[in-house]
Amino acid sequence: MGSEAMLVDSHCHLDFPDYQGSVDAVVARARAAGVGTCLSIGTELSRFPHVRAVAEKFDDVWCSVGVHPHEAAKELLADPAPLLAETLHPKVVGIGETGLDYFYEHSPKPEQIANFRCHIAAARQSGLPLIVHSRDGDDDTIAVLEDEMEKGPFKGLIHCFTGTKRLADAALGLGFYISVSGIATFKNSGELRAVIKSVPLERLLVETDAPFLAPVPHRGKTNEPAFVVHTARMLAELKGVSETELAAATSENFFRLFSKVKRPG
């Protein structure tokens, strides 16, 4: 994939133990595959220094700060101040990931919702985009986002989208973007692809969620940013555009949303 078709991996976890001792090689493979920018996502404040350190090491890696819904009980926020403090760093370009995970419910729902609202406050106050995780919690995700939007505007995306058309439509109605992961390449994801097909090209992003959810043909392996090319290829076919056009559109969408990120070159 040439430079005219640079891709962005809008969501990965380069600080995770899966890449210990190999993150340089992982980033090099991403560059070789035509992935010009990676966004490495924070999941715990206690681990955030590691997330930031990876972003500081590479010109083309950026990061976000947040508490994953799984960790909400362990890292319950009283206010957005701890998140806002980290946004002063030039490499911190997003808030999250946050949101609701009712599939596993590793943290109680009230704590997940409370943290979700704190992250939204941080996004609103900082002007940085909100990175939302929503699994089996469409109703509450929509309710919280719509309620909070009435208090004052903020921008963001639903990452690793696996929800209903109702969630997609609600998110789009709020001005949000939809990010597509390798799940959409799986054979049994026809219903999901149908929802994604309805999302306008100017609102789509691509991601790996690496080290998880490797796309076909790497399903079951440790995922990495280089593999985002396979999701992008499927998405181009789904949307009826060339791979170059898909890469250009999703990258432009990323830089429009994450406006603090410096474009390569």
Number of C-alpha atoms within 10 A of each C-alpha: 14 11 11 11 18 23 35 31 30 30 27 22 24 29 22 15 11 16 17 10 9 12 17 14 11 17 22 14 16 23 18 13 19 20 27 23 27 28 27 29 31 30 22 21 18 10 14 19 15 15 24 23 14 19 23 17 11 13 14 20 20 27 31 28 32 27 30 25 34 22 21 26 18 13 17 16 19 10 15 17 14 15 24 19 12 20 22 11 12 12 21 24 26 31 31 28 26 31 31 30 23 19 10 11 15 15 19 16 18 12 20 25 20 19 28 29 21 20 29 30 24 27 25 20 14 18 20 24 24 32 30 27 22 26 18 16 17 20 11 16 24 19 12 17 19 15 12 16 15 9 10 11 15 23 19 24 23 26 25 26 23 26 18 15 16 13 20 23 16 18 20 17 11 18 14 22 27 25 25 28 29 28 23 24 24 17 8 10 12 12 14 19 20 13 18 25 15 13 17 12 20 15 19 22 31 28 26 32 27 25 19 19 22 26 24 18 13 14 15 11 13 14 22 28 32 24 24 28 26 19 23 25 17 19 27 18 13 14 16 12 14 13 19 18 15 27 27 17 19 24 26 20 20 24 16 11 22 20 15 17 21 13 12 9 5
